Amino acid sequence: MRRRHTDRRRGCTDRGAAGATTHCADRRDQQTARGFNGRVNAHRLNQRLDNTDTVRIRGKVNQVVGLVIESDGPPVSVGELCTITNAASGPPVLAEVVGFKQSRVLLMPLGPMEGIAPGSKVTAHDKAFRVSIGKNLLGRVLNGLGEPIDGKGPIWSTDKRSVIAPPPDPLGRQRITEPLGTGIRAIDSLVTCGKGQRAGIFAGSGVGKSVLLGMLARNADADINVIALIGERGREVRDFIERDLGPEGLDRSVIIVATSDQPALVRIKGAQVATAIAEYFRDEGKNVMLMMDSVTRVAMAQREVGLAIGEPPTTRGYTPSTFAMLPRLLERAGMGETGSITGLYTVLVEGDDMDEPVADTVRSILDGHIVLSRRLQSQGHYPAIDVLESVSRVMVDVVSDAHFKTSNRIKEILVNYREAEDLINVGAYQEGSNSEIDYAIRYVADINGFLRQDIDENTPFQKTFEQMVGLLAE
């Protein structure tokens, strides 16, 4: 017979290793919830209750059509998580409720669908998708579901946050009044961004969006970077982390990766997870830089989901839910009551058409846009930022009058030169015909040299202003 032993000091009864561990753990949980003085700690108790997994009644799979799983029950609502299990084969599959069709539940998987068969059990979790948050996320690489994939072990956190949240109240946002130093002269001088601004980087494929993001992640004047790589090639992820971002950038960054081979819902969740993590650090009073590459891939994933559940297609096949999702996602960035989220979203412009549906919609939502030019890239001008096509809507609020006037004068010189460039190149322009064009010819080489920058070069904001003023000195 096993001897019964009571530990009076810990208040635990030893009925075997497993029993003692469970009993003591329960005691510790009660002590944590009550606090050291014996009173109930409501905040900790609510936290533990929120993180408790609850289970509701089950349903069963009826059929699978394409990417959609149809089931009879259980009673659920849109956005709830379910687990699909098959006793015969395959691991459990996590899925999310995306709609209803008559009396059936429509689910889409957050992982491979192998093993799902008619009659597979569908168990509701009675909660929407949430992600673990905390300061120990810094320096980590996560997948689209917020799980670590960098081989550094699990992330221990008792706090969880829903990945879907309303944007800050419009009257609760602070005004954007401070410039954000990016270390990139072309941006800081002529397209100055502010802390808490949301801007888009618009470019076709292969023009240098990822390289520019890496420069911003290393050089920007932000406390924390949250970087979401959505729908990218798997090969590019490690290249971005090791080559473009580097160790110094990774140390103050959280990276979320959902490559193009992942299910559409995982790609959407990746964007939502990144935004939720950025919101956590903003609520802690930090100035956060949220970079998403690319929001176009998120829109494509939402189109994939919408078409799968029967939404009618609109322009270029995009569904109405795509254009409803974009403002809900992008408006979550910006100023808060204490900290800020500066959002930089790359937009893949199909066929270099700036008026294609996603580009046009995103441009109308954001506070500015930075356009990368294939023409400048072909001339060896890096970063290939077309400053004449780029706009920062908050620039006038975050820079001095001298900065703003000098910026406008430089743009005027570039416009005058561009209008006469063809005549100049073929030798048809006669010097002295137009004083403004003569002035532009005199200064354009120095201005272009100022706007060019090496990948590893970082120019402080004040030094950029001084160099910009010096360009036009007689």
Buried (B, 14 or more C-beta within 10 A) or exposed (E): EEEEEEEEEEEBEBEEEEEBEEBBEEEEEEEBBBBEEEEEBEEBBEBBEEBEEEEBEBBBBBEBEEBBBBBEBBEBEEBBBBBBBBEEEBEBBBBBBBBBEEEBBBBBBBBEBEBBEEEBBBBBBBBBBBBBBBEEBBBBBBBBBBEBBBEEEEBEBEEBBBBBEEBBEEEEBBEBEBBBBBBBBBBBBBBBBBBBBBBBBBBBEEBBBBBBBBBBBBBBBBBBBBBBBBBBEEEBBEBBBEEBBBEEBBEBBBBBBBBEEBBBBBBBBBBBBBBBBBBBBBBBEBBBBBBBBBBBBBBBBBBBBBBBBEBEEBEEEBBEBBBEBBBBBBBBBBBBEEBBBBBBBBBBBBEBEBEBBBBEBBBEBBBBBBBBBBEBBEEEBBBBBBBEBBBBBBBEBBBEEEBBEBBEEBBEBBEBBEEBBEEBEEEEBEEEEBEBBBBBBEBBEEBBEBBBBEBEEBBEBEBBBEEBEEBBEE
